[in-house]
Amino acid sequence: MIKLIDKTVDYLKEKGFNNPEVGIILGTGLGKLTDHLEIIQEVSYNHIPNFPTATVEFHKGKLIFGNLAGKKVIVMQGRFHIYEGYSLEDVTYPVRVMERLGIKTLLVSNASGAINLDFKKGELMLIDDHINLQGSSPLAFKGVEELGERFVDMSAPYDLELNKTFKQIAKANNIKLHEGVYASVVGPQLETRAEYRMLKIIGTDAVGMSTVPEVIVANHLKLKVAAVSVLTDECDPSNLKPVDISEIIAMANQAEPDMIVLFKELIKTL
């Protein structure tokens, strides 16, 4: 994998992706942060050597380098999921590339369903901890020790100082920001009523199909990481209605301005 990463990094450096400080992964329906970027360079995923290609229609599939809030950032406009047929190593490959390019901080966004019924769709949740229900680990491959310590401590996978700053920014800008536990499942099917009940029992506040693999690898690489979920639907097993994906995208778009404020203001403090 080291040789693959080196080839990818060399290509991006030739394209001008030099000395980024922050990496940002934009989730479902959360691509408009790039409108606030002073873009220096952008490359489609399918042009980058050894990069996966996003197959979900509402994920753009571009890696963008530019200035945001006074910092050089790399933005993944669209991410990868194991439900697309990718391995966990594929899903997390861009995190390893961004770290090799120089990032020290990784900010992640996603769209998720609210298991905690005190949380409402259209609101945001700061991820304090997670439960990995994807059945494996992005560190479970031969040779992982060449890229970092095999047995990664996960007692605090989300940086406490970044989370504290996020909460201060939310308060100052009158943004409702819950805090809770995110469970990551495989998908792409949504959960049954029984699965929602199980998720609540094990301590889940929100559920989605991403984020946890990238966070595990960020910890493997000793990056500071924080993540925010947009709650796009309410998962009440006693009153469950069919989910319309277009409504989920619309809800993500509705909450996106608050997400942009949080990310921009946090980056100013780094």
N, C-alpha and C positions, 0 to 999 in steps of 0.2 A: 504493500500500500504506500510505503514511503516514496517509491519511485513514481507512482501514479500522482501522488500529491505534488511532488516536485515538478512534474511536467505541467500540471494544472497551474501551479503558482507561477512558474516561468512564463506561461502564456499570458496570465493576467497582469503580471508586472510589465510585460512588453506592451500591453494595452493601456498602461498608465495607472493600474491599481496599486499605488505606492503609499506605504506607511499609514494604513487605516488605523483608527483608534477604537472604533465601535462597530460591532456587527449587529444587524437588525434583521430578524426573520418576520415577515408579514404574513399573517394567516388569512383564512377565508374572508373575502369581502373587505380586506383591510389594506388596500394598495395605494390609497391616496396620500400617504405620508410622503411619497416620492414627489408630489406636487410642491412640497416645501423644501426640496433639495436643490442646491446649486449643483447640477449634475456635471461631473467631469468626464465620465465615461460610462457606457452601459453595454452589456453583451448578453445576447440570448443564451440560455442554458445549452441549447443544442449546438452552439458554436464553441463551447468550452471543452477542451480535452478532458475525458474521463468523468464529465459531469452527467448526472441523470437528467432526464427531461420531464418536466411537469406534464402530467396527462389529464389533470382535472381542469375542466373548461373555465372555471372562475379563478384559476391561478395563472398569473401572467407568464412566468417563466423567464425572468430577467435578473441578472446580477448588475447592480447599479452602484457606482462609486461617486461620491460627491461630498459637499460640505453641508452640514446641518448643525445649527446652533453653535457654530464656531469650531466644530470638530470634523475630522475626516471620517466618513462612515462608509460601510459596505451594506447595501440593502438587498436582501433576497426578496424579490417581488414574486412570491409564489414559493411553496415548499414541496417536499416530497413526503409520501406516506407509504407504509408497508401495504396498505390496501391497494395500491397501484401495482403491486407485484415486485416492489423493490425490497432488498434486504435492509436490515437495520444499519449495516455499514454504508449502503448507498444513501439512505435517508440522512445520515449524519456526516457524510463526506464533505459537504460544504462548510460545516463548522470547523473541521480540521484544516480545510483550505484557508478559511478566513483567519484562523489562529496563526497559521504559518505566514500569512501576509502581514500579521502584526497586531491584530485586535487584542485588547485586554479585557473588554467588556462585551457581553452578548445580551441583547434585549430581544425578547420573544413575544409575539402576540398570537392569539388563536381565537377561534369561535367555539363556544362550548354550550352545553345544555346545563341548566341549573337543576341540580339535585336537591340542594337546600332551598326549600320553598319560601324561605324568607327573602331570597334573592329573586329579582324580577328580570324578565327579558329586556334588553336595552341597557342594562347596568353593566358595570365592570367588576371583575374580581382579580385582585392581586393574588398570585399563587404563593402560598406560604410553604406548601409541601405537596408531595404527589404520591400516587399509587400506580405502579407499573403493572398494567394488566395486558400487556402486549405479548406475553409468553416467552420473551427472551430478552437479551441485553445487547446493545451495540458494542459492548466490550467483549462479547463471548466469541472471539475468533483467535486463531493461532497467530502469534506474533504481536498481540496487542501490547505486550510489555515494551516493545520497541518504540511505541508512541506515547507511553506514559505508564504510571504505576497500575498494575492489573487490579488490585483490590482498592477501589476508590471509596473513600469515606463519603457517605451521603447523609450525615447527621444534620447538615444545614445546606441543602443543594441550592437554595436561593439566597443570594447575598443579603445579609441582614441590613447592612447600611443602605444598599440600593432600595430595599423594600421600605425602610424608614423614610428615605427621601421621597419615594413615590407617594407615600401617605401624606407627607407634609405638602407636596405639590397639589394633591387632590383636595386637601382641606383649604389651601389658599385660593384655589380656583373653583370652589364649590362643586366639585365633581364627586359623585357618590362612588366610592371605591370599597367594595367588600374585600375581605381577606379569607382565604380558605384553601381546601385541599382539592387538587385536580387529579382525576383518574384518567389514564390514557388506555383506551381499548383499541382493538385492531380495526373494526369497521369492515367495509363501508356501510353495512346495514346499521340502522339505529337500534336502540335497545328495546327489549320487551318490557312489559310491566314488571315481571319478576326480576329482571336484571336491574331495573331502576330501584326496586326495593332492596336488592342485595347491595347495590352501590351505596345507598343511604346507610344501611346497617354497618358497613365497613368504614364509614367516616368520610365519604365523598361529599364535596360541596358542588363540584361541577365536573362534567365528563366530556371528553373529546377524543380525537383520533391522532393526536400529534404531540409535539412539545417535549414529552418526557425523554425520548431518545436523544434529542439535541441537548437537553439539560444534562443528561448523564455524561455525554461526551464533553460538554463544556467543563464539567467538574473534573473529568479525566485530564483535561488540558490546563486545569487550574485557572480558568477564566472566571471573572465575576459575572454572574448571570441573574437576571430577573425576568419574570414573565407575567403578562396580563391577559386575562380572558375576557372577551366580549360574550355576555350571556345572551344567546340568540333565541332560546326557547326554554320553557319551563316543563320539567320532567316529572309530572305528578301522576304516579301510576294509578291513582284512584279516579283520575279525570283525564285520561290520555286521549289525545286526538292525533290523527295522522299529521305528519310533519311535511310541510311544503318547503323544499330547499330554496325556492325563490324568496320565501318569507324570511328564511334564515339569513340569506344574503342581504335582504333589505334591512333587517334588524342590525346586522353588522355595520352596514353603511350609516345607519342612524347614530350608532354609538361611536363611530370612527373619529369625529372631531375631538371628543374628550380623550381618546387614546392618543391622538396626535399631540395634544397639549401635554399630556403626561410624558411622552417620549422626548419631545423637544426640550421641555423644562428640565428633565432629568439629565439629558446630555449636556446642558449648559453647566451642570454642577460637576462634571467629571474632570 
